[in-house]
């Protein structure tokens, strides 16, 4: 089967070099340092088939070369520093002794309950729900019902942890909504009180003026205006009674508001006293696509429960004005509305890789592998210690020689300086 040429999306050079090695016997089988995929290798038949035709998510296929011509694969990277960033999210244990590696766990697997411990090979014979169909003596209905019962039980067991987390998140959201309602109601109440106070001050000033005038009148004038004065006195008595009722009602309202605030604080304190339990810490990987420099490694103590808002806050704090593109996978945090709003606000194009194609974000995927391999031989007992290690790793990674094709053995810092000099 003749191989065809095609151009692969930014960063999708892990598979391209492997395809080239398979499709062209004379091509070297050496992968660049930022191109090694973290997924299982496809079969040789699949590699040749992909090299011969387009793959979903890639740039359109170019015209096929003449028969017998070697296959060529074009890999595209950002031509300038800080123009494009590859980002990814990974998890590491809360503590580590530095003497052994931990189990390779993705963010989704960690959220489902996976632990860092490497389980020894099991001698137990594996079982699966489909085994109920092996008994040919049973009727069709019995194994179908048994299969669905097993699947339902498994889903229920796995969903308990998610249910508790969602229940807690719902309680926090309800408390936040209640807090906002109390704040708005209190603000409106204050506006009403300001208007009532202004009216009361006006009425009291008018009454004081009327009292002063009456004191200046003679006995005959007072006798003549006695009826009008009695009406004025009755109106003032009624106004003062209304004011006294307002003061009493305000005292009751203030007491109820303070009690509601106290209840809300107690509820929030209970939620804070029961943090979301996790054995993982989350790390956001931010790598420059053109120079391979590691730009950020923010740590999230919320682990697998990290939110899109937390990620956006970290990215926004160190956002270069030159950035135009961000490449990521389809993780829940990257497809959230908060991240889409962030992209719209900052004016960059968010490029999400095709499903089942982590090679498209190969720079970030390979960086995660390098980071975990380095951390496996370092120990930490707290997030603060891990944060210090991540800062040390950024310096180490950006100053070490790199295997990227364009870098030619230069470190990311040296290559970035070279790009800046070439554009001067």
MIBARO-826813 format. One record per residue (C-alpha): x, y, z; residue number from 0. Coordinates in steps of 0.05 Angstrom, whole numbers. Example, Ala and Ser with C-alpha at 12.3 -4.5 7.8 and 13.67 -1.06 7.14 Angstrom:
MIBARO-826813
REC       c1       c2       c3     n
REC      246      -90      156     0
REC      273      -21      143     1
END
This chain:
MIBARO-826813
REC       c1       c2       c3     n
REC        0        0        0     0
REC       33       66      -20     1
REC       40      117       36     2
REC       11      186       28     3
REC       32      254       55     4
REC       -9      292      104     5
REC       -3      351      151     6
REC      -19      340      225     7
REC      -48      390      273     8
REC       -3      431      319     9
REC       33      385      367    10
REC       11      321      334    11
REC       81      296      320    12
REC       82      235      366    13
REC       43      193      317    14
REC       73      226      255    15
REC      144      202      270    16
REC      118      132      286    17
REC       78      130      222    18
REC      138      153      183    19
REC      180       98      214    20
REC      128       45      195    21
REC      112       71      126    22
REC      184       83      106    23
REC      233       26      124    24
REC      293       72      118    25
REC      265      124      166    26
REC      295      126      236    27
REC      250      102      292    28
REC      274      155      342    29
REC      220      197      374    30
REC      232      270      394    31
REC      230      284      468    32
REC      162      318      466    33
REC      129      269      419    34
REC      121      205      458    35
REC       47      188      466    36
REC       21      162      532    37
REC      -31      116      501    38
REC      -19       43      478    39
REC       12       37      410    40
REC      -34       16      354    41
REC      -22      -46      314    42
REC       24      -44      253    43
REC      -37      -52      208    44
REC      -70        7      240    45
REC       -7       50      233    46
REC       -1       35      159    47
REC      -75       47      148    48
REC      -70      115      183    49
REC       -9      133      144    50
REC      -46      119       80    51
REC     -108      161       94    52
REC     -137      218      133    53
REC     -153      214      208    54
REC     -211      250      240    55
REC     -188      316      269    56
REC     -125      324      226    57
REC     -115      377      173    58
REC     -141      355      104    59
REC      -97      305       68    60
REC      -52      331       14    61
REC      -47      300      -56    62
REC      -14      231      -55    63
REC       58      227      -79    64
REC       78      184     -138    65
REC       81      109     -126    66
REC      145       89      -91    67
REC      160      159      -65    68
REC      176      164       10    69
REC      121      190       56    70
REC      129      260       84    71
REC       95      286      146    72
REC       94      360      162    73
REC       95      379      235    74
REC       73      450      251    75
REC       93      489      314    76
REC       82      561      334    77
REC      134      605      300    78
REC      140      654      358    79
REC      146      647      434    80
REC       82      654      475    81
REC       38      650      414    82
REC        9      581      430    83
REC        5      542      495    84
REC       -7      468      506    85
REC      -43      455      572    86
REC      -62      392      608    87
REC      -84      370      677    88
REC      -50      313      716    89
REC      -54      286      786    90
REC        0      266      836    91
REC       -6      236      906    92
REC      -16      282      966    93
REC       47      252      997    94
REC      104      212      967    95
REC      166      179      997    96
REC      209      186      934    97
REC      229      113      934    98
REC      182       85      882    99
REC      135      107      826   100
REC       61      110      837   101
REC        7       80      793   102
REC       -5      115      727   103
REC      -73      146      738   104
REC     -110      196      695   105
REC     -153      251      724   106
REC     -217      215      706   107
REC     -192      150      738   108
REC     -172      188      801   109
REC     -241      220      803   110
REC     -272      151      798   111
REC     -234      129      861   112
REC     -167      103      837   113
REC     -110      106      889   114
REC      -35      118      880   115
REC      -16       49      907   116
REC       11        1      855   117
REC      -29      -63      864   118
REC       10     -128      861   119
REC       -9     -179      808   120
REC      -73     -212      829   121
REC      -81     -288      830   122
REC     -157     -283      832   123
REC     -192     -306      770   124
REC     -224     -244      739   125
REC     -299     -241      733   126
REC     -344     -197      691   127
REC     -419     -190      683   128
REC     -419     -222      614   129
REC     -401     -289      645   130
REC     -475     -300      661   131
REC     -486     -316      587   132
REC     -438     -374      589   133
REC     -489     -421      619   134
REC     -527     -449      559   135
REC     -578     -484      603   136
REC     -609     -420      627   137
REC     -665     -385      590   138
REC     -653     -321      553   139
REC     -690     -278      604   140
REC     -650     -302      665   141
REC     -580     -281      642   142
REC     -606     -216      614   143
REC     -637     -198      682   144
REC     -575     -222      719   145
REC     -529     -181      674   146
REC     -570     -118      684   147
REC     -572     -129      759   148
REC     -496     -134      762   149
REC     -486      -73      720   150
REC     -536      -34      762   151
REC     -501      -54      826   152
REC     -433      -33      798   153
REC     -460       34      775   154
REC     -492       46      842   155
REC     -427       30      880   156
REC     -386       76      835   157
REC     -438      130      837   158
REC     -442      136      913   159
REC     -378      177      918   160
REC     -400      223      861   161
REC     -469      230      893   162
REC     -438      251      960   163
REC     -394      301      925   164
REC     -452      330      885   165
REC     -495      332      947   166
REC     -442      372      983   167
REC     -432      418      925   168
REC     -507      429      921   169
REC     -508      447      995   170
REC     -453      498      985   171
REC     -489      528      925   172
REC     -553      532      965   173
REC     -516      566     1022   174
REC     -485      616      973   175
REC     -554      631      943   176
REC     -583      640     1012   177
REC     -526      687     1030   178
REC     -539      729      968   179
REC     -614      731      984   180
REC     -601      755     1054   181
REC     -553      808     1028   182
REC     -602      834      977   183
REC     -660      834     1026   184
REC     -617      871     1077   185
REC     -598      923     1026   186
REC     -670      935     1006   187
REC     -690      939     1079   188
REC     -638      993     1091   189
REC     -664     1034     1031   190
REC     -734     1030     1061   191
REC     -709     1051     1129   192
REC     -671     1110     1099   193
REC     -736     1134     1067   194
REC     -775     1124     1132   195
REC     -722     1161     1172   196
REC     -724     1220     1123   197
REC     -800     1223     1128   198
REC     -796     1220     1205   199
REC     -744     1276     1208   200
REC     -788     1320     1163   201
REC     -850     1308     1206   202
REC     -813     1320     1271   203
REC     -784     1384     1245   204
REC     -853     1408     1223   205
REC     -881     1392     1292   206
REC     -825     1428     1326   207
REC     -838     1490     1284   208
REC     -913     1486     1301   209
REC     -896     1480     1376   210
REC     -849     1540     1372   211
REC     -903     1582     1338   212
REC     -955     1564     1390   213
REC     -908     1585     1446   214
REC     -901     1653     1414   215
REC     -977     1664     1410   216
REC    -1016     1703     1461   217
REC    -1069     1673     1505   218
REC    -1124     1700     1460   219
REC    -1091     1672     1397   220
REC    -1083     1604     1430   221
REC    -1156     1604     1450   222
REC    -1176     1620     1378   223
REC    -1131     1565     1348   224
REC    -1147     1513     1400   225
REC    -1187     1468     1353   226
REC    -1132     1468     1300   227
REC    -1079     1455     1353   228
REC    -1117     1394     1378   229
REC    -1120     1366     1308   230
REC    -1045     1379     1300   231
REC    -1031     1345     1367   232
REC    -1073     1284     1347   233
REC    -1036     1277     1281   234
REC     -969     1282     1317   235
REC     -990     1230     1368   236
REC    -1010     1183     1312   237
REC     -944     1196     1275   238
REC     -903     1183     1337   239
REC     -941     1118     1350   240
REC     -925     1094     1280   241
REC     -852     1112     1290   242
REC     -849     1073     1355   243
REC     -879     1012     1320   244
REC     -826     1019     1265   245
REC     -771     1019     1317   246
REC     -799      956     1350   247
REC     -806      922     1282   248
REC     -735      941     1264   249
REC     -709      909     1327   250
REC     -746      844     1311   251
REC     -722      846     1238   252
REC     -650      857     1260   253
REC     -654      799     1308   254
REC     -682      753     1254   255
REC     -629      775     1204   256
REC     -573      762     1254   257
REC     -601      694     1269   258
REC     -605      676     1195   259
REC     -534      699     1185   260
REC     -511      658     1245   261
REC     -546      596     1218   262
REC     -514      607     1150   263
REC     -445      614     1181   264
REC     -455      551     1221   265
REC     -476      513     1158   266
REC     -415      538     1120   267
REC     -370      520     1178   268
REC     -397      450     1178   269
REC     -384      443     1104   270
REC     -314      472     1113   271
REC     -301      423     1170   272
REC     -316      365     1123   273
REC     -272      378     1063   274
REC     -276      336     1000   275
REC     -233      276     1014   276
REC     -179      263      962   277
REC     -113      227      958   278
REC      -91      267      897   279
REC      -65      337      882   280
REC      -78      367      814   281
REC      -24      402      772   282
REC      -40      446      712   283
REC       14      439      659   284
REC       25      499      614   285
REC       79      490      560   286
REC       97      538      504   287
REC       85      504      437   288
REC      140      539      399   289
REC      198      537      449   290
REC      176      478      494   291
REC      188      522      555   292
REC      148      504      617   293
REC      110      567      634   294
REC       68      547      694   295
REC       57      489      741   296
REC        3      513      789   297
REC      -18      464      843   298
REC      -90      453      865   299
REC     -102      422      933   300
REC     -174      406      912   301
REC     -145      350      870   302
REC     -194      317      823   303
REC     -247      366      846   304
REC     -210      426      815   305
REC     -259      472      779   306
REC     -254      510      714   307
REC     -256      575      753   308
REC     -193      556      792   309
REC     -157      539      727   310
REC     -179      604      694   311
REC     -155      644      753   312
REC      -85      613      749   313
REC      -80      623      673   314
REC     -105      694      677   315
REC      -53      712      730   316
REC        4      697      681   317
REC      -27      711      614   318
REC       21      738      560   319
REC       -9      788      512   320
REC       21      750      452   321
REC      -19      687      464   322
REC      -68      672      409   323
REC      -81      596      415   324
REC      -90      546      471   325
REC      -89      471      457   326
REC     -121      423      508   327
REC     -157      357      513   328
REC     -232      351      527   329
REC     -227      348      602   330
REC     -287      372      642   331
REC     -251      435      665   332
REC     -231      454      593   333
REC     -300      446      562   334
REC     -336      483      618   335
REC     -373      548      605   336
REC     -325      586      650   337
REC     -266      567      605   338
REC     -305      585      542   339
REC     -321      653      573   340
REC     -248      661      590   341
REC     -228      647      518   342
REC     -279      698      493   343
REC     -255      751      543   344
REC     -181      742      529   345
REC     -192      735      454   346
REC     -155      670      440   347
REC     -175      609      400   348
REC     -185      546      443   349
REC     -164      486      402   350
REC     -192      421      431   351
REC     -162      356      406   352
REC     -205      303      374   353
REC     -230      247      419   354
REC     -182      189      426   355
REC     -126      231      395   356
REC      -81      252      453   357
REC      -23      257      403   358
REC      -51      323      380   359
REC      -32      351      448   360
REC       32      310      448   361
REC       76      366      476   362
REC       35      370      540   363
REC       26      294      544   364
REC      100      282      538   365
REC      115      336      589   366
REC       69      304      639   367
REC      107      238      631   368
REC      173      273      642   369
REC      146      311      703   370
REC      119      248      736   371
REC      184      210      723   372
REC      223      266      757   373
REC      176      271      816   374
REC      177      196      827   375
REC      248      204      857   376
REC      231      263      901   377
REC      193      262      967   378
REC      142      311      995   379
REC       95      309     1054   380
REC       53      372     1042   381
REC       28      414      984   382
REC       78      468     1003   383
REC      137      420      994   384
REC      109      397      927   385
REC      101      470      905   386
REC      175      481      919   387
REC      193      419      879   388
REC      152      443      820   389
REC      188      509      820   390
REC      254      471      820   391
REC      231      427      763   392
REC      213      487      719   393
REC      284      513      724   394
REC      313      443      711   395
REC      268      429      651   396
REC      277      496      616   397
REC      353      493      621   398
REC      364      421      600   399
REC      378      399      527   400
REC      315      380      490   401
REC      303      327      437   402
REC      251      367      397   403
REC      266      368      323   404
REC      271      443      317   405
REC      311      451      382   406
REC      369      407      358   407
REC      395      395      428   408
REC      384      466      453   409
REC      348      478      518   410
REC      279      511      515   411
REC      309      575      544   412
REC      364      576      491   413
REC      315      562      435   414
REC      269      617      460   415
REC      327      666      460   416
REC      346      643      389   417
REC      275      656      365   418
REC      273      724      396   419
REC      340      743      364   420
REC      316      718      295   421
REC      254      764      300   422
REC      294      825      322   423
END
